[in-house]
């Protein structure tokens, strides 16, 4: 609490005083849901038994428009590298595989 108060004073931002461990837990859950769009993964991450408890976290932030970085892979090695770096497979057109990742 003392560090939070010092940071709030140093940055001249009183809103920092309202940040709690629970706030950080909500933030992490919201970011993971935004990244993965997998509510069951977030449920397991938080250790919830009931999915309704996890659903509380999914409406906290309006992420606005969906923005992606798109890449193509012409062979298995390129596709593997894209998947390992966080891209998700979308479709294949004319023998080229299309991948995307959130910005």
C-alpha positions as CSV (number, residue, x, y, z in Angstrom):
1,X,0.0,0.0,0.0
2,X,2.9,2.3,0.8
3,X,4.5,1.7,-2.6
4,X,1.2,2.3,-4.4
5,X,0.9,5.6,-2.5
6,X,4.4,6.6,-3.4
7,X,3.9,5.8,-7.1
8,X,0.6,7.6,-7.1
9,X,2.3,10.7,-5.6
10,X,5.3,10.5,-7.9
11,X,3.2,10.2,-11.0
12,X,0.6,12.7,-9.7
13,X,-2.1,10.2,-10.5
14,X,-4.6,9.5,-7.7
15,X,-6.3,6.7,-9.7
16,X,-3.3,4.5,-8.9
17,X,-4.5,4.3,-5.3
18,X,-7.5,2.3,-6.4
19,X,-5.4,-0.5,-8.0
20,X,-5.6,-3.8,-6.0
21,X,-4.4,-7.3,-6.5
22,X,-8.0,-8.1,-7.6
23,X,-7.7,-5.3,-10.2
24,X,-4.6,-7.0,-11.6
25,X,-6.3,-10.4,-11.6
26,X,-9.2,-8.9,-13.6
27,X,-6.7,-7.2,-16.0
28,X,-4.8,-10.5,-16.6
29,X,-8.0,-12.4,-17.2
30,X,-9.4,-9.8,-19.6
31,X,-6.1,-9.7,-21.6
32,X,-5.9,-13.5,-21.8
33,X,-9.5,-13.7,-23.0
34,X,-8.8,-10.9,-25.5
35,X,-5.7,-12.7,-26.8
36,X,-7.2,-16.2,-27.0
37,X,-10.9,-15.8,-27.2
38,X,-11.0,-19.0,-25.2
39,X,-13.2,-18.6,-22.1
40,X,-12.4,-22.2,-20.9
41,X,-8.7,-21.5,-20.9
42,X,-9.3,-18.3,-18.8
43,X,-11.5,-20.3,-16.5
44,X,-8.7,-22.8,-15.9
45,X,-6.1,-20.1,-15.6
46,X,-8.1,-18.4,-12.8
47,X,-9.0,-21.7,-11.1
48,X,-12.7,-21.1,-11.3
49,X,-15.1,-24.0,-10.9
50,X,-18.1,-22.2,-12.3
51,X,-17.9,-20.7,-15.7
52,X,-20.3,-17.9,-14.6
53,X,-17.6,-16.5,-12.3
54,X,-15.2,-16.3,-15.3
55,X,-17.8,-14.6,-17.5
56,X,-17.6,-11.6,-15.2
57,X,-14.1,-10.8,-16.6
58,X,-15.1,-10.8,-20.3
59,X,-17.0,-7.6,-20.4
60,X,-14.6,-5.3,-18.6
61,X,-12.9,-3.8,-21.6
62,X,-14.2,-2.7,-25.0
63,X,-11.4,-3.6,-27.4
64,X,-13.0,-1.8,-30.3
65,X,-12.2,-3.0,-33.8
66,X,-10.3,-6.1,-34.3
67,X,-6.9,-5.4,-35.8
68,X,-4.6,-8.1,-37.1
69,X,-1.2,-8.6,-38.7
70,X,-1.5,-11.1,-41.6
71,X,1.2,-13.4,-42.9
72,X,1.4,-16.1,-45.5
73,X,3.2,-19.5,-45.6
74,X,4.1,-21.3,-48.7
75,X,5.4,-24.5,-47.0
76,X,5.2,-26.4,-43.8
77,X,8.4,-24.9,-42.3
78,X,7.1,-21.3,-42.7
79,X,3.7,-22.3,-41.3
80,X,5.3,-23.9,-38.3
81,X,7.4,-20.8,-37.6
82,X,4.3,-18.6,-37.8
83,X,2.3,-20.8,-35.4
84,X,5.3,-20.9,-33.0
85,X,5.3,-17.1,-33.0
86,X,1.7,-16.8,-32.1
87,X,-0.1,-16.7,-35.4
88,X,-3.3,-18.6,-36.0
89,X,-4.2,-20.5,-39.2
90,X,-7.1,-19.0,-41.1
91,X,-7.5,-20.6,-44.5
92,X,-5.7,-21.8,-47.6
93,X,-6.0,-20.1,-51.0
94,X,-4.1,-21.1,-54.2
95,X,-1.7,-23.3,-52.2
96,X,-0.8,-20.5,-49.8
97,X,-1.8,-20.7,-46.1
98,X,-3.0,-17.5,-44.5
99,X,-2.3,-16.7,-40.8
100,X,-3.2,-13.8,-38.5
101,X,-2.2,-12.5,-35.1
102,X,-3.7,-9.6,-33.1
103,X,-1.8,-6.4,-33.0
